[in-house]
Amino acid sequence: MRRPLALAAAAALLCAGCSTADAGSRDKPAAASPSLSAGSSPGSGSAVRAAVAALREDSARFRQEFELEGEGQVYRLTITGAFDFGADKGHLAVELPGGAIDHSDQVFANDRIYISGVQGIGEDAWGAMPRGKAEAHYLLRAPLNDPEHVLRQVAAMREISREGEENVQGGRAVRYRGILDHETVTLRMATEVRMRVDEARDTLGSDVPVFADAWVDGRGRLVQARLSVNMSGMGVTLTMGLSDIGKRVRVTVPRAADTVPVTEVGGILNG
């Protein structure tokens, strides 16, 4: 009986909300950088955590590709932008081709998130909410697409192994693979979504099997990260590529007169 129960749990967990209608202190970076030579790198966990910590004090451009596959359909969503993680500011654009709402812009600054296209507040207005109040409403999505949330999850990888070298983002990088525990997977999840993940864990008899991969280049920089889960043929993958590390990020904050306070923002575009 466990197989049908697992399939039902996977369907409820992975495909919730994905219809065509929708269709803190900082760690200091370690001084050491991993070598690309086999056998000469530090501990795998240390290499990943050091790379994430260094990026959280720096800036980068990023591109996230989110893909959900199940019941014969594939949903794809793309998030692109730039973020100064050290200064806690950045901007991004979300694209969902074919969705009822297919685009959203978001600005992070002054410990707030500004969101365009929020229903019910006017076409030219921006919704504004405290960054710390945003929640995740889908598995492997960040609260309002916050890229630093992904970094926090990657830094919490467990049982990490060194998988070898690959060409990533135009250069050679070491790939590390680990798993995320239940607490990390459900970090800042909305209550109703966390309840579904809790139910799936109970049905499976173990944590939902979420894998994490991190690619670290020869300078100790995180250049790509991936989170993935596959249950009974239904899967979710989030891949984030990083480039232009250290390049200045410019952010234009919406005028106060153009913003409306919001307490919650829904929809697949907003995580």
Disulfide bonds with the S-S distance in Angstrom:
none
